Amino acid sequence: MNEKLDRRKKYTRMVLKESLMSLLKTKQLSAITVKEICEHADINRSTFYAHYTDPFDLLEQIEEEIIADVNAYLSQYNFSQEEESLQMTERLLAYIASKYDICQTLLNENSDHSFERRVMEVARTFLVKSWTENNKMDPDISEYASTFLIGGSINIIKQWLANDMDQSPEQIARLINSVEICSKHND
């Protein structure tokens, strides 16, 4: 009986998430109501509230799952060397490609940019230490340089998703990893 409840709970959460993702393709989160989500999912409102407090909570849970997946995925690798950094970027892009629909929706113009900020923090955690060591970056400017590089990388990924992933993950990873910033700091 307990397994049946777990499957029902998983199914309910899945259809609510799919419903929100579908609505986010055309509307901003602030314009989406619980009623719309429930109608789209063919679930009643009380069931929604048994799982989530509001659409923002639902979106946060979706983002949490993806960020946790990305962290677990990237934690499997050691990215201290340049070639491993390229491989990590390729793996990250392959993960994004495997979650194409959800990532494109979370990074589109209707999103509230919280997912984008969270992805930037994950990238900062995994990339910056390796990148600054490999490029002998001055610590005084490394935070600025990493913000520039990660922000640019996110925009490259958004463009890649918008273009229906017209290039391979390897090609995009090479593009992202080819960017260099002058490591000299002038006073």
Secondary structure, 3 states (H helix, E strand, C coil): CHHHHHHHHHHHHHHHHHHHHHHHCCCCHHHCCHHHHHHHHCCCHHHHHHHCCCHHHHHHHHHHHHHHHHHHHHHCCCCCCHHHHHHHHHHHHHHHHHCHHHHHHHCCCCCCCHHHHHHHHHHHHHHHHHHHHHCCCCHHHHHHHHHHHHHHHHHHHHHHHHCCCCCCHHHHHHHHHHCCCCCCCCC
